[in-house]
Amino acid sequence: MVLSDDQFQAYVEENDVGKKCKFCGHLFAFRTSISRIKWHWSGTKGHGAAICREVPKDVQEAAFLAMEGANKKCRIRADWLINVDNKTDRLVKPVAEASSSGGHTPNKSDARENALPTSSSELAGKTFEENKNAILSWLMNDEVLCIGIYGMGGVGKTSLMKHVYYQLRKKSGTFHHVYWISIPQDFSIYKLQNLIARCLGIHLSNEDDEILRAQELSEAFVMKLQPFLILDNLWDTFDPEKVGIPVQEKGCKLILTTRSLKVCRGMGCLQKIKVEPLPWEEAWTLFRERFTHDVVISPEVEQIAKSVTRKCAGLPLGIITMAESMRGVSDLHEWRNTLEKLKKSEVRDMKDKVFPSLRFSYDQLGDLAQQQCFLYCALFPEDYGISREDLIGYLIDEGIIEGIDSRQAEFDEGHTMLNELENVCLLESCDDYNNGYRSVRMHGLIRDMACQILRMSSPIMVGEELRDVDKWKEVLTRVSWINGKFKEIPSSHSPRCPNLSTLLLPYNYTLRFIGYSFFKHLNKLKVLDLSETNIELLPDSVSDLENLSALLLKGCKQLRHVPSLKKLRLLKRLDLSDTVLVDVPQDMDYLSNLRYLKLNGCSQKEFPPGILPQLYRLQFFALDDWVQGQYAPVTVEGKEVACLRKLETLECHFECFSDFIGYLKSWDGTLSLSTYKFLVGQWNDNKDYLRVLEFSGRSRKVCLYNFNINCNRSSPFFPCDIQELVILRCTDAGSLCDVLSLQYAIELECIKIQLCYRMESLLSSSWFCSTLLPPPSDGIFSHLKDFHCHGCSSMKKLFPLALLRNLANLELISVEECHKMEEIIATSVDWVVGEESSSSCSSSEFDLPNLRRLNLVYLPKLKSICSAKLICGSLQKIRVRDCPKLKRIPICLPVLDNGQPSPPPSLEEIDVDPKEWWESVEWDHPNTKDVLLPFVVLGDGSRVSDCSKKMKTEEET
C-alpha cells in the first residue's frame, strides 16, 4: 500500500497539547514533522522516534516504503548522510549479476546484506535534485565516460552518490552492473585492484604483478554489460588503465567523489559538479528533523537553535552533529552555553566528529607553506572576503613565501597556493571580476578547525578577546582584530609578549590613539598593520622594533607623524599611502633592505634627493598622488629612479619630458619593469585629476600632461610595451604619431586624447604612408581596443581607411566635442595609400569584428563615419547626439534568407538625439530603420517605438 502525506495526516490527531498518534496515543510536539511520525509507524529503530506497537500492518508497510522503500518519493535537499570513517572498506555488490569469471551469483539475501544504508530522512532541495538528475543524464550519454563530484568534507558528496546509486539499481533493465567502492586513506593501485576484484566476484590469480592483475580486471569488466564503477572519497589521481578499469566508450563508466577539483581534472572527468553547503532554509529544516525533540521548546530556545544552525554555515555534517547532540534538551541555559562553546570551537562532539573530518583535507596538503597559508586565513574574521593581494603580501612579509627574487614570482607563487586551497575546498572564491577584485573566504567551521590547530601549535588571539588585558599572554605569537571597534590603546597597556610576531589591527576606524608603552616589550614584532585607522601619531616606541619587516599604515587619513626609521634596517615593506604626513619619515636612507615603498609626498612637491639610490633593492615604488584630498603628484628625478635596477613596479611623476626620456633610456636587459604608471608634465590644474584617474586597469600606462609635444620632437624614444596612453592638454601637437613614434608601441590597447585644442590629427599622411606600406602583420594599433577623443577642437579626421585592416581588436570608438571633426574614418585623397583611390575605398567593405560601442556626441561638422561599408557583428550600443550633418550610417546589418536585414544578436541600444535626426538618417538597407526601431532610445529616455505607437493611437482617436 502506498499513501500520500495527506493520507498519513489522517492518522494524526491534533489537540491543545500537541500531535497524537491515533493508534497508540503517543504525543508529539506541535512542530513535529510528518516524516518523523512516519518513522514512528515504520517499525524501524534508530531514527529518534518511539516505535508504535499498535499500528496496523498495512500502514506500517506504507510508512516503511515511504521512508526507505523503492516507492519513496525523493524530495532531495543535499546530502547529510555522511560516513566520514574511511578506515574500513565499505563494499557493495550489484543487485544481481551472473559472474563469468569464477564469482558466484548473488541472491536477494546477498543484495540486502551488501546494500548501502539509505537516507534516514526525507530529502528536499532544488540543487540536490538538479545535481542528481544531471548525473543520471550524463550516464546515459555515451561521450561522458568519467564524472567528478567534489566539495568540502561533510558537505554531502557521498549521499548524493548514494541516491544516484539506488536510482541506478532500480533501473536494472538499463543499468545492469553498478559497483561502489569506498577508497581507504592508505590508497594504492594494489589495494584498489583487490577491492574491485571483490566487487566483481573474481579471484586475481597473480598476487604480485600489477600489470597482469589489471589485465584480468579489464577482461572481467568487458564481460559485463554497461558497468558503472563509483569510487567514493578519492584523494589522488591514478591511471585507470593501470588498475584495470577500461574507461572507454561501451566500456566502464567511472564516477568519483573527492574533495579536490584537481583530482577531477587529473582523472579526466568530462563533467564535474561541486556540492555546495545548504542554503539557510534547508539547513534549518535539516536541523529540526535531526533534532527530533519530544519536548516542546520555547521561542527563546528556538532562536538559539537557529543561531547554532547558522554557525554551522550550511555544512550538513556539522548541522547533524549539533542537532543530535542537543536532542531532548529544552533548558535555555544549556542552549546558551552550547552556543557560546560553539563560537569558541569548544563543543566536544564537533571536536570529535566534525573537525577530524575537515582536518584530513589540511593534513593531505603535504606542503608546509600551503598549510601555513591556510592557517593564516584564520586570522581574518568569520565570513570575511580576504583580498588575495593583501593576503599574499602578508605571506611574503611573514616569510611563508620566500626564496624568490622577483616580487611578481612571489605573487605568482601566492596565487598558485590559494588556487590549490580553493581546489581542495579549504577556501572559497568570492571574486568580483567586474571590479577586478579577487578574494577568498573561509567556511565558518573550517575556520574554527584552523583556529584550533593554531592554538595548539602557536598561540593566537583573534577578535574582541584582545580587549581583555589579561589575555595578552607571553606565549602569544599572533594577534588580529580586523574591523575592530576600539577607540584607543592607553599608555597603561604595555603587554609583555616577547614571542609576538604579527599584530594586525587594520580597519579599526575608531582607533585614534596608541600609547607609547604599547610597543615597548614587543621586540620580535615582524608585521604591524594599522591601515585604515584614525591615529594621528605613531608612537616613538615603534622606532625600536628592530625586527620589523612590514609597517603598514595605508589609509590612516589623520596620520601626521612617523618617528625615525633608522633602526628598522630589516624593514622590507613600508606603506604610507593616503596619509597626511607633514614630512617624509626621517632616516629612510637607512632602509637598504626595503623591497616595497608606497607613500605620498607629504607637503613636498619633489621627493627628497639622495634617498632612492640607497634603496637599491626596491622592487615596488609608488608615489601616491593624494595629499589631504587634493591631487598633488610628487616629482622625482629620472637619474635617481634609474638607480633602482630591481624595480618591477613604478608609479611616479616626471615634471620634465627630458627626465622621462632620460629614465627610459636607462632601460636595458637587466630591468624587468612589468608595471608602470607615469605622469609626465607640469601639473597646474587640480580639476583635471579625474581625467588622469580615468586610467583603466591596464598594467603599463603613460599620461602626457600640459606641455608642447612638438618641442620634444628631438627624442623619438617611447616605451614599446605601453598599453595605455593618455594625452591631456598638450599643445602644438600636429600629428601625434609623428612625435611619439607609436609605430613601435604594438601592445597599445587604449588611447585617450583630451582637451588638446591644437592637435590636428592622430597621424599624418606622410607618416602613415611610410609606416604602413606594406602593412606589418603585427603593425601599429593592431592591439588597440579603446579609442577616446574629447575636446580636440582642431582635429578634423581620426583614422585613414586603410588603417582599418589593423583595427580588428577595436572595441570602442568615442569622439565627443571635437568641433571641426568631419570624418571618423577618412577617405580623402591625401590619405589614400598606394594604388587605392577614394572611389575604390568607398565601394569596399571592412570588418570590425570586435567593435562593441560607437559613441559620437556634439560633432557639429561631422559628415561621415566612413564611406565604406562596415560590418560590426559584435555591436552592442550606438550613441549619436547632436551630429546634424551626419546623413548616413555605414554599418551593415546581417541579412536573412529572405533578403531582409536583422539586428546583430549583441545589439542592446541605439541612443539618438534629436528624434528628427533619426528620422532623416539613411542606412545601407531601406528597411533597416524599421528593424532597429525597438532599440532606439531618445535623449530624454523615451523610446521611439513608444512615441510612434502613441502618435498612431492619437491619430486613430
N, C-alpha and C positions, 0 to 999 in steps of 0.2 A: 504494500500500500504506500502511495506517495501522497504527502499532504503539503499544502502551502503554509506559509507563516500565518495567514489569516485563519486557516483551519486549526492550526496549533493553538492560536489565541483562544479558541472556543473552550479549551481545556484549562484555561486560567481564569480565576475569579478575582476581581479587584474589589477591595473594601477600604475602610478608613485606615487600616493598619498597613496594607501593602498588597502584594500579589500572592495568591494562594493556589496551589495545585489542587484541582478538583478531585484527583484520585486519592491522594494521601493526606491532603491538608497542609503540606509543608509551606511555610510562609517565606516569601521573598520580599526584599525591599522594592519600593516603587520603581527605582531606576534599573532594576534587573532586566537584562535583555532577553528576548525570546530564545536567543541562541543558548544562553546558559540554562534556561528552563528545559530546552530540548536535551541538553546533556543530562539533566536530572531524570528525564524519561528514558534516555537511550540505554541505560543499564551499563554504561561504560564508566569505569572508575578513573580517577586521576585528573579530573578537569575542574576541581574546586566546587563541585555540586554534589549534594547528597543524592544517593540512588533512591528512586521511587520504587517501593515494593508492591504498589497497588495498580500500577499502570497496566492496562490491557495489552496483550501480546501484539496486536496489530499496530497500536500507537507506538509501542516500544520499537518495533521494527521500522516504522516510518521515521521516528526520531533518529535512530541509528543510521539509516540510509541518508537522511538529510545532513547529518554531521560528518559521516565517514564513508558512506557507501557510494556506489557507482552513479547513483542518481542525484548526488549532491549538486546543487546549483552554486557555482563558484562566483561570488561577487568579490573579485580579487582586489586586495588592498596593497600590500607589499609584503615581503616575506619576513616573518618574525619567528619561524620555526628554525632556529639556527643551532646546529650542532657544532660547537667550537672545539670539541675534543677530537683531534685527528690522530691521537696516539694509537687508536685501534683501527683496523681496516673494516669499513662497512661495505659489504659486497652484496650486490643484487643480481640475481639471475633473471633471464626473461621469463615471462609468464608461461610460455610453452615453446619448446624448441626440440627438434629432433637432431641431436648431435651426430655428425657423420665422422667425428674424429675421436671416437672412443669414449665420449662423455655419455652420461645417462640422460634419459628424457624426464625432466622434472614433471611431477604430477601437481594437482591443485594444492596439495598439502605443502609441497616444496615452495610453490609460489607464495603461499601465505607466510611461510617461515622466513623467506628471504625478502619479502616486500619491505620497502621503506615505510616508516611511520607517516601517516597522513597528518595534515594540519589539525590541530585541536581547537580551532576556532574558525568561524566563517570569515572569508576574506572579501575585501572590497577595495576598490581604488581604481581609478581610470588608468593611471600609468602602468600599474601592475598588469591589468588586463591587456593593455596595448603591447607591453613587452612580451607577454606570453603568446599572444596571437601573432606577433611579428616573428618570434622564434619558430612557431609551428608553420608559418607561411614559408620561411626560409628553408625549412627542412624539406618542403615539397618542391623546392627549386633545385634542379639538377646542377646548376652552376655554383651553388653555395655548398662548399664541402666542409668548411670549418667556421664555427660560430663562437664568439667570445663574450662571456658575461663577466663584467668586472665592477668593482666597487669596494668601499672600505669594509673592514671587518665588522661583522654583526649587522650589516645593512639588509641582508635577505637574499643574497645570490643563490644560496643552496635551496631555499624554499621555492624561489621562482622556478628553479630547475626541477624540483620535486613535482610541482604541478605540471610542468611540461612532460616529465617522465610518466606520470599517471595518465595524462592525456594520450600519450603515445601507446601506452599499454592497453588503453581502452579500444584503440583503433587497431586491433590485432590484424584486421584484414589488409591494412595499408602498411603499418609499421610492424614487421614480423619479429625483429630481434633488436631489443633495446637493452643496453648494458650500462650499469652505473658502477663507477669505481671512485672511492674517496682516496685521494692521494695522501700518503703519510708524509710527515715532515722530513723524514730521512729518505727522500726520494732518490731512486736510482733506476737506470734502464732495466737492470736485472730484476729488481723488485716489481716494477711495473709489468714486466713480462709475466711474472708469476701471478700477479693479480688478474691480468687479462685471461691467462690460461684457466684459472679457476672459474672465471665468469663464463668462459666458453665451454667449460666442462671437459677440457683436454689435459693430457699429461705431456709436458715437454720432455722429450727423450734425452736431450743434451743439457747437462747442468752447467756447463762452463762456456760454451761457445755462443755468444750473444747473436752472432750472425745466423747460425743455424736455427736458434730459438726464434728469431724474427721471421725466418722463412716459414717455420711451422705455424706460427700465429697468423701470418699473412694468408697462408693456404686455408686455414680454418675460417678466417673471415670471408674469404672468397666463396666458400661453400654456403655461407648464409645469404639469405635473400634480404637485401636492403638493410644492413646492420647499422645501428646507431650506437656510438660509444660516448658516454658522458663522463668526463673527468672533473671531479669536484675538488676545488681547493688546490689548484696548480700554482706552484711558486716559481718555476723556472721553465725555460723552453727546452724542447728536445726535438729530434728529427723523428717523426712518426715512422718513417721507413725503417730506421734502425731498431725500433721497438718491434715492428711487425704489424703496424696499423696501416692498411692500404687506403689512405685518404685520397680518393680519386673518384671520377665520375663513374657511377654504377658500382662503386666500392663502398667503403665505410665512411659515414659522416661523423665528424668529431665536434662535440660541444664541450666547452670547458668553462669552469668558473675560476676566477682568480682575483686577487686584489691589485693586479698590475696591468695597466694598459700596455706596457712594454711586452708583457708575456703574450697578450692577444696579438700584437703586431708580429712578434717573433714566431708565433705559431702559424702565421699566415691567415688569420681569421678575416674572411671577406666581409663579414658582418659583425658588428660589436654593439653591445648595449651596456651602458653604465647604469647600475641600480643606485638610485639616489635615496637619501633619507626621506622619511614620511613627511608630508605636509601636516600642519597643525591638527586639522580636524581628524585625520586618520590616526595620528599619534595619540590624540586624546581618546578616541574610540578604542584603540588597542589597549591603552592603559586601563580603561574602565572594564573591558572584557576580561583582561587578565587579573585584575584586582578581585573581581567576582565576590564582592563583600556581601555577607549575610546580614551585616548590621547597617542601620541607617546612619549615614554620616551627615554632619552639619554643613551648612553652606560655607562656614569658615574652613572646615577641613577640605571641602571640595576645591576651594580656591588654592589652598596649599598643594593639593594633589595636582592641580593644573600647573603650578609653578614647578613641581617636581618633574612633571612630564616635559615642560618646556626646557628644563635643564638638560634633559636627555637629547635635545636637539634633533628629534626625529629618528634616532637610532633604535631600531626595534629591539636589539639585544639589551640595551640599557633600559628601555621602557618596560620590557617584560621583567627584567631583574628587579627593578624598583617596585613594579606593581605587585609581584608575587611576594616580595619581602615585606610589604605593608598589608597583606591580606588579613582581614579581621581586625585591623587597628582603626579605632574611631577616636582615640584620645587626641585632642587638639595639641596638647603639649608634646606628645611623641611625634606628631606630624611636623610640628615646627622644628623640633630638634633634628629630625631626619633631613629636612630641607637645608638647615644650616650645615650639617655634616656633609651633605651632598655638594654644597657650594665650596667646601674645603677639601673635597675628594677624600672624605673620611668614612664613607659608608662601606661597611665590611663586605657586603655582597657585591658591590661594584668593584672593590679591590680584588675579590676572589674570582669573580665570573666575567667581568667586562674588561677591566684593564689588562689582564694577561692576554686576552684575545687581540686587543688593539696593540699591545706592546710587541707582539710577534712580528708585526709589519716593521716596527722600528728595529728590532733585532736583526731582521733579514737585510737591512740596508748594507751591512758589512763595512762600508767606508766610514771612517771616524769623522771626517769632515762633514759628510752628509748628516750623520747623527747629530753633530753639534749644530749644524744649520737648522735642523728640525727642532731641537730643543730651544734654540734661540727665539723661535717664533712664540714660545710660551711666555716670553716677557711682555708680549703685547696683550691688550685687553681682549676679553672674550668677544667673539663675533666681530672682530676688527679687521678691516681691509688693510693689510700691510703692504705699503708701497715696495715693489721689487727693488727700485733704485735705492731707497733708504735701507732696506734690509741688507742688500749686498754691500752697501757702504759700511754698515756695522760689521759685517763678516770680515771685510778687509781690515777694518780698524782693530778687530779683536785678534787678528792673525789666524782666523779659521780658514780663510783663503790666503795662502802665502806661497812664496817661492816663485812668483810670476812677475816678470819685469814690467810688462805692459799693463796699464790700467784697463784698457779695452779687453785684454785677455783675462784679467781678473773678473770683469763683469760678465764675460762670456762663460767663464767657469761658474760664476754665481748663478746665472740664468739656467745653465745646464743642471746644476744641483737642484734648483727649485722645480725645474721641469720633471726631474726624476721623482721628487717628493710628490708632485701632482700625479705622476703616472702610477704611483703605488697608493694613491688615495690617502696620503697622510696630510696633504694640503689640498685646498680647493682653489681653483682660479676664480677671481672676481674682477676680471679685466674690464675696463671701459675703453674699448677701442675707438669710440667716437672722439674721445678727448685724449687719446694716446696715453691713457693711464693704465699701467699694468700692476696688478696687486694680487696677493694671495690671502687666504683666510684659513684658520684652523677650526675644525669642528670642535664644539664645546667639550665633548668627552675625550677626544684625542688631546686637546689642550690640558685637560685635567690629568690625563695619563702622563703627558710630558712634564707637567709641574711635579708630579710625584717622582719621576725619575730624577729631575733636577734637585729636588730637596734631599734625595738620598745621596747624590754624588757631590754636589756643590751647592750649599745652602743659598737660597734666593729669597727675596721679598718682593711681592708684586701687589700693586694696588693700594687700597686705603690703609692696609695694616701698617704702612710706613709712617702714618701719623703717630703711632704709638712709639714713644721714645724707647720704651723698654724692649722693643723687638729689634732694635739695632744691635744685634749680637756680633761678637768679634769674628765669628765664623762666616759671616755673610760674604758672598763673592759677587753677587749681582743684585741690584735694586732697581725696580722700574715702576713708575706710575705715569703712564701716558694718558693724556686727557684728565689729569688730576684736578682737584679743586681745593687748593690751599693758598693762603694769601702771603705767608712769609715763613721763612725758616729762621727762627730767632737766634741771637748770639749765644743764648744759653744752651743751645743744642750743639754739642760737639761729639758726634759718635766716634767711638774707638773701634774702627773696623779695618784692621791692618791688612786684611785679605781682599777688601772690596776692589774689584777691577772695573766695574761697569755701573754707572749711575745715569739712568735715562728718565728725564723729567720733562720731555717736550709737551707742548700744547697745554701747559698749565697756565691758562691765560690770566688767571687772577694772581699769580705769584709775582710780587713786586720787590721783595727784599730777601736777601740771603746774608746771614750774619757771617762775620769774618771767621769765627771759630769753627764753622761747619766743616770746612775742608782741612782743618788743621791736622787731623790724625788719619786722613785718607791717603796715605803716602803711595799706595800701589795703584791708585786710580789710573786706568788707561783710557777709558771712554767716558766723556762727560758731555751730555746733551741737554742743553737748556733752551733749545729752539722754541720760538713762538711763546715765550713768557714775557712778562712785562717788567722785568728787572731793569733798573736804571743804572746800577753799577755792578760790576763783577768784583767780588771781594779780592783784596790783595793777596789773600792766602792761596789763591789759585796759582800764583807765581811760583809756589814751592812744590807743585805737583810734577816732579821731575820725570815721572814715568808716563805722563800723559801722552797718548798717541793721537787722540782726536778731541778737539774742542769745538763744539757745535753750538753756535749762537744765532743761527739764521732766524730772521723774522722777529728779533727782540726789538720792537719798534720804539722802545723807550731807552734802550741801552746807549749811554753816552761815554762810558769809560771802560777800558780793559787795561788791567795792570801790565807791567813789564813781562815780556815773554822770554827773557834772556835765558832762564834756567830750563825751559821746555825744549831741550835740544833733541828729544826723541819724538817730538810732535810731527805727525805725518799729514794730518788733515786739520785745516782751520777754515771755518765758515763763519764769516761776519757779515754776510749779505743781508740787505734790508734792515739795517740798524741805523742809528743816528749818531754814530761815533763822531766826536769832535775832531780827533786826530787818528791817524794810523797808529796802531799799537807800537809801543816802544820796543826797540831791540829785535825787530823782525829779521834783521840780517843775521841773527844767530841761529835761525831755524833751517839749518843746512839739510835736514832730513825731510823737509816738507815736500810732500807729493801733490797736495791738493790745497789750493788757496782761492777762496772766493770772498770778496769784500767790496764795499763801495768806497768811494774816495773821500768820504767824510766831507770836511769843508774845503779840502784841497782840490784844485782843478787839475792838477798833474800828480801822478803817482811819484812819491819821493824817489829821486835818482839814487843809485848805488845799492838798492836793496835787491832788485831782481837778479843781478849777476851772482849774488851769494846763494840764491835759491835754485841752484843749478839742477836739482833733482825733480823740480816741478814737472808733473805730468798734466795737471789741470790748473789753468789760471783764468779766472774770470773777474773782471771789474764790474760790479753791479752798477746799473745806471740810475738808481733811485736814491735820492737823499731828501729826507723829510717830505716825501710825497711829490717831489719835483724830479723831472727827468733831467739829470745833470751828468752826462758822460764825462769820465775822467780820462785824460790823455796819458799815453805812455810814449816813450821814445823807441823808435824802431830798433836802434842798435842795442838797447837794453833787453828787449824781448828776444832779439836774435841770439842772446847768450843762453837761452833756455832750450837746449838741444834735445831734451827728452819730452818736450811738450806733445801732448796728443789732442788736447782741447784748449782753445784760446778764444776768449771773448774780450775785446778791448776797443779803444777809440784812438785812432791816429788823427791828430789835428791837421797835419800837413800831408799832402799827397806824396811828397818825397819821402817822408817817414814810412808810409805804407809800402811804396815801391822798394825802398831800401830793405825793409823787412822781407818782402817777397823774394828779393834777390839773394837773401841768405839761405833760402830753402835749397836743400841738396838731398842726396840719397840717404843721409843719416837722420833726417827729420821725418817723423811719421805723424804729421798733424792730420787727424781724421775728422775733427770737428772744429769749425771756427765760425765766429760772427764778428765781422769788422765793420765799424762805423768810421768812415773816412771823410774829414771835412771839419770846418769850423762851426760849432754849434752855437746858434744865437736866437733860436725861437722855440720856447718850450711848448708852443701849440702844436708843433709837428711831431711830438713824441708818439702820438697814437699811430701815425703813419709808419714810423720806424718799428713800432711794436707789432705791426702787421706781418712781420716775418712769420713764415709758416713753420711747420715742424721739421723742415729740411736741415741737414747737418752742416752744410757749408754755404755761408751767406756773406754778402758784402753789400753795404749801403753807402753809396756816394752821396754826400750831402753838401749843398751850398758852396760849390766852387766852380771855377771856369774850367771845364774839361779840356777845351782847346789849348789852354795854357800848359797842359801837361802832355801834349802830343809827343814829346821827345822820348818818352818811355812807353813802348807798347806792351810791357810785361803785365800779365794778369793771370790770376790763378786758373789753371786749365781744368781743375776739378770742381770749380764753383757750381753750386746747384741753384742758387737764388741770387738775383741781382736786383737791387732797388736803387733807382736814380731819383733823387729828391731835390728839387730847387736848384738844379745845376744849370748854368748859363752858357751861352755861346757854344752849344754842343754841336751844331751842324748835324753830322751823321754819327750816331752813337757807335756803331760797329767799327767805323774808321779809326776811332780814337782808342778803343779798348781791346782791339784785336780779339773779338769774341769768336772768330773762326776757330780758335784753339779750345774754346770752352765747350767741348762737345757733350759734357754732362749737365749742361744748364737746363733746368726744368721750369724755372719761373723768372719772368721779367716784369718789373713794375716800374713804370716811368710816370712820375707825378710832379706836376707844377713846374715843369721845365719849359718855360714860356718861349724860349728861343730855339728849342730843338726842332729841326725841320723834318728829320726822318730817322727811322731806325737804322737804315743803311743806305749808302749812296749807290747809284747805278754803276759807277766805275769800280767801287769796292766789290759790289755784288758780282759783276762780271768776272773780275779777276779771281774771286774766291770760289764761285760756284761752277765754273767751267773747267773740266767736266765735273758734274756734281759728285762729291765723295759719297761712298756708301754709308759712311757714318759721319756726315757732314754737319755744318752749322745748324743749330736748332733741331737736330734730329731727335733730341730727348725732351724738347720743350713741351710742357703740359699747360702752363698758365701764362697768359699774356694780359697785362693790365696797362692801360694808358689813360691818364686822367689829368685834365687841366693843362695840356700841352697846346697852347693856342696858336703856335706857328706850324704845327705838323699837318700835312695835307694827305699823306698816304702812309700805310703801315708796311705791308708785305708786297713784294713783286709776285706775280702769278707763278713764275717758275719756281719760287721757293716752296710752293705748296707740296711738292714731292717730298720735301724733308719734314713736313709737319704731320706725319702720320700719328704721332702721340699727343697732339694738341687736344686738350680737353676744355679749355676756357679761353674765349676772346672777350675782353671787356674794354670798351672805349667810352669815355664819358667827358663831356665839357671840353672838347677839342674843337674850337670854333671854326677853324679853317679846314677841318678834315673833309676830304672829298671822296676818297676811295679807301676801303679797308684793304682789299687785295687789288693792287693796281695793275693795269694792263696798258698804260700809256707807252708810247713808242720808246722813250728813253729808258724804260725798264725792261724792254723785251730783250731776250738773250738769244744770241746765235741767229739761226735761220727762222726762228719763230716770228710771226707777225701778230699784231694785235687782233687781226681778224681770225687767224687760226687759233689763237688763245681763247677768243670769245666763244668759239664753237666747240671747245673741248670740255671734258668732264673731269673733275678732280674728286678724289675720295678723301674725306676727313673722318676716318672710321671711329675715332675716339672722342670727337667733339661732342660735349655734353651741354655746354651753356654758351649762348651768344647774347651779349649784353651791349646795347647801343643806346646811349642816353645823351640828350641835348647835343646833337651834332647838326647845327642849322644848315651847313653846306654839304652834308653828305648826300652824294648822288648814287653811289654804287657800293654794294658789298663786294661783288665780284661779277665780272662779265661772263665768266664761265659758269657751268652748272656745278653745283656742289652736292655730293652725296654724303649725308650725315646720318648713318644708321643708328647712332647712339644718342642722338639729341634728346635732351630732357626739358630744357627751358629756353625759350626765346624771349628777349625783352627789347622792345623798340619803343622809345619815348622821345617825343619832340625831335623827330628827324623828318621835317616836312618835305624835303626834296627827294627823299628816297622813294622811288616809284616801283621797285621790283625786288622781290626776294628770290635769290637764285637757288634755293635749296630744293632738290628733287625728292619727292616722296616715293616710297616703294609703290609699284604698280601691280594690281591684282590681275588675275587671268582675264577678267572682263575689260581690262584696259583702264579701270578707274584707280585713282590714287588712294593710298591708305596711309594713315599716320604711322610713324615708326612706333613699335611697341613700347619704347622707352619714354615717349613724349608725355610730359606732365602738365605743362602750362605754356601759354603764349601771352605775355604781358604787353599790352599796347596802350598808347595814349598819343593823340586823341582817337576817338572812335572813327572820326571821318577818315583818318589816315588808313585805318584797317579796311575801310570800305573801298578805298581807291587803289590800294596797293595791288600789284599783279604778281602772280605766281606762274610757274612753268606750265601748269595744267589748269584749264579753266574751272575745273570742279574742286580744286584744292581748298579754296576758302570754305566751301560748304563742308568738306570733310573735317577741317580743322576747327570749325566754329565751336564745338563743345569745349575746346581747350582755351579759348580766348577770354582773357580777363582784362578789364579796363583799369585805368589808373585809380578809380575810386573803389575798386574791389568787386564791382559788379561784373557779371558775365554777359557777353554779347548775345549769347543764345537766349538768356533770360529776357534781355531787353527786346529781342526780336519777337519772342512769344508774347510779351506784354503788349507791344505795338499791334501785333496781329489781332490779339483779343480785343483791344480798344477799337480797332477798325471794324471788326465784326459786330461789336456792340453798337 
